[in-house]
């Protein structure tokens, strides 16, 4: 069995080149993705929330349930797993630090802290507070096998200010973040500008509406890590709805032609950790 330290070292080394890390939302989806040869995984708060009939919001999701879900994903494969840790589950820097310590304790080797507040009237933390929160998280991670990602959320909260986003990412890097992430950047030129403006690996999320850049294009722009957020979960729910709508509207079942065979799923779920490593 790979140690947490070994997983961390593998995960950190992956950022020396271009990688894609998909986002499972439970143990089963994690095992399916691992069977395809991905080298690491990342959790998704949206995917978890949707699969549990909840909103993807700070008000709906508690730290313990997000970490329980992450622990199931960590235990499902031998791959390194990073987690979507929202805004750290609290405004105070010391809460962010405690979230990082708890995340590492369950076997995660990475996780992200964002600068979104969860308050629609003031959706982004002021720069000073945002940096203090990242610094506290980085200090908590310093002696742990844990790669910290810091997220600047401007573009997801109707604040398409690229200069401010870059300023925040640069400050987060200075505060100790290992990876930088600004979800929702509008085009390749913005992505290229961000990558050229910082000295840490940059994560970009694909699967959002309107963004259809290839891994090759992203790599050329300087991206080191690409994730898919909740889009795989939404794709799965889309297939569910299309199948259900067909049955309801026409009484037919042609959706089964595109469904994964039960024998294939059984084979993947029966794999041992040793089989996976081979």
FENNORBEL-V813744 format. One line per field, one symbol per residue. ss: DSSP state (H for helix, E for strand, C for the rest). phi: phi as a letter, one per 40 degrees, with the letter a starting at -180 (. if undefined). A space follows every 50 residues. Layout:
ss->???
phi->???
This chain:
ss->CCCHHHHHHHHHHHCCCCEEEECCCCHHHHHHHHHCCCCEEECCHHHHHH HCCCCCCCCCCCHHHHHHHHHHHHHHCCCEEEEECCCCCCCCHHHHHHHH HHHHHCCCCEEEEECECCCCCCCECCHHHHHHHHHHHHHHHCCCCCEEEE ECCHHHCCCCCHHHHHHHHHHHHHCCCCEEECCCCCCHHHHHHHHHHCCC EEEEECCCCCCCCCHHHHHHHCCCEEECCCHHHHHHHHHHHHHHHHHHHH CCCHHHHHCCCHHHHHHHHHCCHHHHHC
phi->.cccccccccccccccacbbbcbcbaccccccccccgccabbcbcccccc cbgbccacccbbdccccccccccdccacccbbbcbfcggiccdccdcccc cccccchcbaabbbcccgbccacbcdddcccdcccccccccdbbcabcbb bbcdccbfbcbcccccdcccccccchccbbabcgdcaccccccccccbbb dbcbbbhccgbbccdcccccchccbbbbfccccccccccdcccccccccb gbbcdccccccdcccdccccccccdccc
